[in-house]
Amino acid sequence: MTKALLNNYSVVNSLEVPMLYLAHRESTWLGFGYAVVLWLAMLTSAIVNGGVLAFRLAKDYHSYPFIVVFLLVIAAGFSNAGFSALVKTIYPLFGYLNLAVLATIVVKYISN
């Protein structure tokens, strides 16, 4: 995989999902299969993460259906930002948030 990306760096450098391009270039069916698997992976991650977040927020703030609709509206707003822009912005943000959660867990564990 890395070798394929490096060998085609000038072509894939500016693409949002370079492996999808390389798979499609190899075979239309391979590209289609890669796209379906990638889409399903993103969809299942979004459903699980969104569902957990909705359950968590519904306990403290509002009804579950309202929270789900609210999260869908927010997601729709971000959907036009582009894949690489979202990954560049949100991925580090979640990393920092998870560090804060981890620090809270460690502090609670030590205090008990």
LOKEFI-532524 format. One line per 10 residues: for each residue x, y, z of C-alpha. Coordinates in nm, 2 decimals. Layout:
BEGIN
X Y Z ~ ...
END
This chain:
BEGIN
0.00 0.00 0.00 ~ 0.27 0.25 0.10 ~ 0.48 0.15 -0.21 ~ 0.17 0.21 -0.44 ~ 0.12 0.56 -0.28 ~ 0.49 0.65 -0.31 ~ 0.52 0.53 -0.67 ~ 0.22 0.74 -0.77 ~ 0.28 1.04 -0.54 ~ 0.26 1.30 -0.81
-0.09 1.17 -0.91 ~ -0.24 1.10 -0.56 ~ -0.08 1.40 -0.38 ~ -0.39 1.62 -0.42 ~ -0.66 1.36 -0.39 ~ -0.90 1.34 -0.09 ~ -0.89 0.95 -0.08 ~ -0.58 0.84 -0.27 ~ -0.62 0.47 -0.21 ~ -0.97 0.48 -0.36
-0.82 0.63 -0.68 ~ -0.55 0.37 -0.69 ~ -0.80 0.09 -0.64 ~ -1.03 0.22 -0.91 ~ -0.74 0.27 -1.15 ~ -0.65 -0.10 -1.09 ~ -1.00 -0.22 -1.16 ~ -1.34 -0.06 -1.17 ~ -1.49 -0.34 -0.95 ~ -1.20 -0.31 -0.70
-1.25 0.06 -0.68 ~ -1.63 0.01 -0.63 ~ -1.56 -0.25 -0.36 ~ -1.31 -0.03 -0.18 ~ -1.56 0.26 -0.19 ~ -1.84 0.04 -0.05 ~ -1.62 -0.09 0.23 ~ -1.49 0.25 0.32 ~ -1.84 0.40 0.32 ~ -1.97 0.12 0.54
-1.68 0.17 0.78 ~ -1.75 0.54 0.81 ~ -2.12 0.48 0.84 ~ -2.09 0.23 1.12 ~ -1.85 0.45 1.31 ~ -2.08 0.75 1.27 ~ -2.39 0.56 1.38 ~ -2.22 0.41 1.69 ~ -2.05 0.74 1.79 ~ -2.36 0.95 1.72
-2.58 0.70 1.91 ~ -2.36 0.70 2.21 ~ -2.33 1.08 2.21 ~ -2.71 1.11 2.18 ~ -2.78 0.87 2.47 ~ -2.53 1.06 2.68 ~ -2.67 1.40 2.60 ~ -3.03 1.28 2.64 ~ -2.96 1.19 3.00 ~ -2.87 1.54 3.10
-3.02 1.79 2.85 ~ -3.32 1.69 2.63 ~ -3.51 1.40 2.48 ~ -3.33 1.14 2.27 ~ -3.52 1.22 1.94 ~ -3.45 1.59 1.98 ~ -3.07 1.52 2.04 ~ -3.06 1.29 1.73 ~ -3.22 1.55 1.51 ~ -2.99 1.82 1.65
-2.68 1.60 1.58 ~ -2.80 1.52 1.23 ~ -2.84 1.89 1.16 ~ -2.49 1.96 1.28 ~ -2.35 1.67 1.08 ~ -2.53 1.80 0.77 ~ -2.36 2.13 0.82 ~ -2.02 1.97 0.83 ~ -2.08 1.74 0.54 ~ -1.98 2.00 0.28
-1.64 2.07 0.44 ~ -1.46 1.80 0.25 ~ -1.31 1.48 0.39 ~ -0.95 1.59 0.44 ~ -1.05 1.92 0.60 ~ -1.27 1.74 0.85 ~ -1.00 1.49 0.93 ~ -0.74 1.77 0.96 ~ -0.96 1.96 1.20 ~ -1.18 1.71 1.39
-0.93 1.42 1.44 ~ -0.69 1.63 1.65 ~ -0.98 1.78 1.84 ~ -1.11 1.44 1.94 ~ -0.75 1.35 2.04 ~ -0.74 1.64 2.28 ~ -1.09 1.57 2.41 ~ -0.99 1.21 2.48 ~ -0.68 1.32 2.66 ~ -0.90 1.53 2.89
-1.12 1.23 2.95 ~ -0.82 1.01 3.02 ~ -0.68 1.26 3.26 ~ -1.02 1.27 3.44 ~ -1.02 0.89 3.47 ~ -0.67 0.89 3.60 ~ -0.74 1.16 3.86 ~ -1.06 0.98 3.98 ~ -0.87 0.65 4.00 ~ -0.59 0.80 4.20
-0.82 0.98 4.43 ~ -1.01 0.66 4.51
END
